[in-house]
Each structure stands twice: as C-alpha cells, then as structure tokens.
Amino acid sequence: MFDLEPSIADWRQQMLAAGIQTPVPLEELESHLREDIARQMKSGLNEQKAFEVSVQRIGQPQTIKREFKKVERKQMKRILIISAGVVGILVGMAFVMPAVAQYRHEGAMTLNEIDLLLLGFGLSLGGGSVAVFTFKKRRA
C-alpha cells in the first residue's frame, strides 16, 4: 500500500542527490509539492496518483537544479555590477577629495586639479547610477 510520507522523504532524497541542498529552496519545493498533492486529492485523485502527478508538475531534480543555477548566476552578475558601481563611487571620491582639499587650502585649483575633480564627479555619478539602476532592476 502507498504511504505518502515515505514517498515524500524519498523525493526529498532525490532532490538532495541532484544537488539541491540549500534548506530554504528544498523546504519551499516540498511545501509546493504538499500543496499540489492536497489540490490533486481534492480534485478526486488518490494519494499515490496525486503524488505522482505533483512530482511530475514540479519537475525532475536535474531540471530544477539547472533553474536554480540560472537564478544564482543572475544574482551573482547583479552583485558584481553593483559592486563595480560602488567601486566607481569610491574611486571617484578619491579624485574629488584632494581637489576639494586643495581648493579649501589655497582658494584656487590648477587645471590638473579641475580635471581630477571632473573625473571624480563623473566616476562617482556613473558608479552611483550603475549601482542604483542595477539595484532597482533587481528589486522589480
């Protein structure tokens, strides 16, 4: 006779064997599986058939793992872009601050200092724009 809980435990072991070992996604997948089994049973299927249909609907472990990897790559790319933006801000400010300090000390700037000031503002503005745009895009 079919027993649902050991079947779900076996399914979970298959997911672990496929490499889905992070607790939160695995628990979320199991939660979806259980919800779908309940829906299938309400529509008239027995436990075994509901389990089989739900497992098919969720997908094979290797397919799910590939989807998780895609999401992880996208997140890593966004993190790198945001980090590059922050570095741009910091480097830009490293150019701005000496020029501002020189102006404060002497009351004037040389052309080189003005160039560094403009470069610093450009880098800071560009870096900030990249970081904010990428962060906003991620949240949307």
Residue pairs with C-beta under 8 A, 6 or more apart in sequence:
2 46
2 47
2 48
2 51
4 37
4 47
4 51
7 48
7 51
8 30
8 33
8 34
8 51
11 30
11 33
11 55
12 26
12 30
14 61
15 26
15 29
15 61
15 64
16 26
17 61
18 61
18 62
18 64
18 65
19 61
19 65
20 26
20 29
20 61
20 64
20 65
20 68
25 68
29 58
29 64
32 58
33 54
33 55
33 58
36 50
36 53
36 54
36 57
36 58
37 47
37 50
37 51
37 54
38 50
40 49
40 50
40 53
40 54
41 47
41 50
45 53
58 64
75 138
78 134
78 137
78 138
81 130
81 131
81 134
82 130
82 131
82 134
82 135
84 127
84 130
85 126
85 127
85 128
85 129
85 130
85 131
85 132
85 134
86 127
86 131
87 127
88 123
88 124
88 126
88 127
88 128
88 130
88 131
89 123
89 124
89 127
89 128
89 131
90 127
91 120
91 123
91 127
92 119
92 120
92 121
92 122
92 123
92 124
92 125
92 126
92 127
93 120
93 124
94 120
95 116
95 117
95 119
95 120
95 123
96 116
96 117
96 120
96 121
96 124
97 120
98 113
98 116
99 109
99 113
99 114
99 116
99 117
99 120
100 117
102 109
102 110
102 113
103 109
103 113
109 117
